Every structure is written in structure tokens, then in C-alpha cells.
């Protein structure tokens, strides 16, 4: 091979196959979707080796039903296989879209013909399953041809695995007019291989095409096998694998021919009715084929609204009505819930209602000025607000009446917040003049102050100390052990400039001066 393919940095891990790990990504120019495989252990082998003897055989394979191997060699991190898959995803990926109608049955036949092509090259796949079959919604691709067959792999095992996958995909699916024919062929193939018989992919494909009346033409590409002429019939009869295989193929052809003859006879005898019925059936199949597929509602709770809308569109869902609600536990602008809820299986295109939080409910602060503290507390509780005693201030209002509140009345705040209220201590509260002791006899101004301390969380018992004085001459006026949450209220007075310090467990937590 030539130079190593340059990949973009972002790769998405998908289901492993055998002893190989796999990732989906793009080349450095984002021109091609690529499937990258690396061995998970030393037992992983390439189909034709990866030494210096030349390019592995898988890089030379060409078939419409096979993902093209663009590289199978070593790089700086070891061995790797790179296959071109375009926009296709593994059938084991929940976001993968299957072809519909005739495209699905043609795609399954294309996989069988791709296996026939591999068998003619002397190779066996050995891992035909959802993890190795990819789809872009229009066609099916078989990947992993360069990853080496399992020890038990054989052409018959490949055909059996194809039949099982076919039955699984057609179970309940709208596979077009040939779906029932393909189901019957798959059922007989599984029964024959499980009974110990040997089957060949090319001959199974030829038999199915004869039953379709297609003359053996390939639905998926040029490698469907030779036309169903006399030579191919003789080749089937001369199968070197023995009479058991011939009898199985004859039985399969007999069943398929019976179905074809029955359909042909019905068309001949009741042509008009069949044409009308066929038109109705095609209309029903077309209508059902256009119905949306099922997807799961993704988890978008906790995302911002724009991120949630993008995620829904990414999963083929539509954004429906957006409801705004007050939620204290969810930040404003973030999704709090969805309808339908996350994880529910719905049809593609279904509208999903987003419930977006506006944060905590906003309420108007009521007027509590003029009330007493016990009256204000009841008024605030009705609005979901809490009262905080802000102490006394000097005022001409009656003593004990609230003269100041913060926030003021009429302002909108979130429920649960607190409103601080200060009450009147009378016109002379906090300041008093006493006779001076100097020669002039001028009165001295004295200031009163209430100090309130709430003991913080911590030890079960904490020492609270209050020291007061002027300049550096401070005296301890309070020294007690208190519990967390206790309120310590002290009334003090003195000349302007008096210092007050509060210490808890020796640490200064509050300092002021009059």
C-alpha cells in the first residue's frame, strides 16, 4: 500500500468484532467516512497477513456489497485496517436507519452475493452480524473482510449467519414484494446448515433470483453469479459436495417455484382483480414504507434550552411547545423536564415538549413598615419570605414599630429570601448626653449600640468572647461557651470611638466602633 491514511482527531468507538476494536471517523479532509479497526490482542489476524510481503488480499477486493478496504497495514501505533463506509452506521447502532421496502430485500440479496464473491476468492467472512453490516438508509454494506475469519468460519457458516440476520431484519419489517420469498429461503438455509448440510452462497442466490423471475440477474452488483441457463443448472447438479447438498438446493428451488407458479396462476385467472389488488398493495407498502422509524427520547434534562433543541433535532425529533415554570432546584434557562419523558420510544418527527425553568418564583415584597415584628413575620410568611430582625434605630415613631425595611415594598424577589426590618427605639435611642467633667461643663455625647452574633457551625461548644475599650486598652465584657446557631445579643454604650471586638475560639470574627 501507499502512505498511511491521515484521519481527523475525533473518532467514535463502536462495537468490537472478534479480537478487533473499531472506531468511526473521517479522513483529514472530511471527504470520506471511514471505519478504523485495530487488534485488541495478539490473536487478531489480517486475512492475508500484514508483513513486508505486500498488500493484504482484502485491499484488492471490489464488490458493491463490500465496504472498500483502503488500507490494511501498520502505522506508528501498530496494525490497522481502514474501510470506506461513507455515512453508513452499524446495524447495532441505535441511530442506524435501515433501507425500506424493496431496497431492504435488494440489500440483503446484495450481502449474499458479496459472500458469494468472497467465497470465489477462497475467503470466508466468519462474522456476518449486525455489528459488521452497515446501512446509510439506502443500501447495506458488509465490513470486516480484512479482519480474518474465526477459526470455525466456513462458507456454509457465512450463509447461515446471513440467513439468520435476514430473518431478524425482515421480522416485522416492510421488505417489499419479495420479503416473504426471502424469509422462506432464509428459513430453509438455516434448517439445512443446522442439519449438517453444506450450502454455497452463489447457488442460494441463483435459486432466489430464479424464484423471483429475474433470470439470475444480480440485484446488488455484477458478482451475483452466472445467469440461470443450462450450464448453471448442470453446475448445480454436479455439485462436488455430495447428494445431500443437491437435494437441499432442489427442495429450496421447489418451494420457491411453487410460490412463483401460484402467483403466476393467480395473475392469469383473475387478472383484473389482481391488478387492482396489486395497486392497492403497492399503495399500502409505499405508505407504510414512508412511516417514520422509532427512536428513543434522549436525556436533555439539565441542558440549556438551545443545547436541548439541538440534541432533539439530532435524534430526528421535533421541538414542540416550550413551557416556562418556576423551579428552585433548576437554574433559569435550563430544561427541568420533557414530555414524553427521556427513554420513551416514539416515532421519528414526534414533537417533544420542553419544560424550562425560570428559577425560583418571584413575589412582591409586602409593606411591613408601621407593623410590629410579630405582625410583619406573619405577613412575610404568606408570601414565602422570611423576616430578619435588624435591631433598633433612633426614630420619632412609636417604640417597637418597624420604620425601615430592606428590600423595600413592591420590589420582586425570589421566594425564600429574607427581608430585614428595623424597629424604632424612640427619639432618644442610641444617643444620650451626660454632663461633662471638664471646666466648661460641656455635655459629653454617649452612643448606645446592640451587637448580635450567631455562633457558626463547628464544634459542639465554642467560646464566644467580647472585648470593649478605647485604643489598645480593651477589656473582656463577655466570655461564655455557646452552641452552633445560638444568638448572642449584647447592648453596649460609650463615647464615640469606642472599639468592640468579637472572638470565637480565639479568631476575630467581628469588629466595629461607636
Secondary structure, DSSP 8 states (H G I E B T S, - for coil): --S---B-S--EEEEEETTEEEEEEEBTTS-SEEEEEEESSTT---TT--STT-S-GGGG---TTB-EEEEEEEETTEEEEEEE-TT-EETTSTT-----THHHHHHHHHHHHHHHHHHHTT------STTTEEE-SS-EEE--TTS---TT--HHHHHHHHHHHHHHHHTTS---TTHHHHHHHHHHHHHHHHTT----HHHHHHHHHHHHTSTT--SSSTTS-S-SSHHHHHHHHT-TT-HHHHHHHHHHHHHHHHHHHHHHHHHHHSHHHHHHHHHHHHHHHHHHHTS--EEE----TTSBHHHHHHHHHHTT-EEEEEEEE--TTS-TTBEEEEES-TT-EEETT-EEEEEEE--S-EEE----TTS-HHHHHHHHHHTT-EEEEEEEE--SS-TTSEEEEES-TT-EEETT-EEEEEEE--TTTTEEEE---STT---EEEEEEEEEEE--SSSSSEEEEEEEEETTEEEEEEEEEE-TT-EEEEEEEEETT-EEEEEETTEEEEEEE-
